[in-house]
Amino acid sequence: SNLTMMHNIAPDMEVQFIASGNSQPRLSSLPKWVAQVNMSYTGATHKYGSYSSYIKAARAHGYKVAIRGVDSKSGWEKALKAGSRQIITDNIGGYTKWCRSLNR
């Protein structure tokens, strides 16, 4: 796979798996040298039922999780509470306002 080729070329580079569409990788089938799983907001919700359960499962396998397509305050709050290490959004203005509200 492309991930394996990259790892073989640069074994010290952090490798992140980007799940396509709403799919989720089977955590048990990812190589241990993958550092992070990047997945969609809807993908995290559908297969595992919630962010928390997928993130907990990923952590149990040694992976960090980034959630993309989280463009609302309620989505950001869910991802944060569930332990997401990264939120990927197009709503920069709203995200900035939300972050400032947390730093009171």
Beta strands, then each sheet from edge to edge (+ up, - down):
strand 1: 15-18
strand 2: 34-40
strand 3: 64-68
strand 4: 86-88
sheet 1: 1+ 2+ 3+ 4+
end
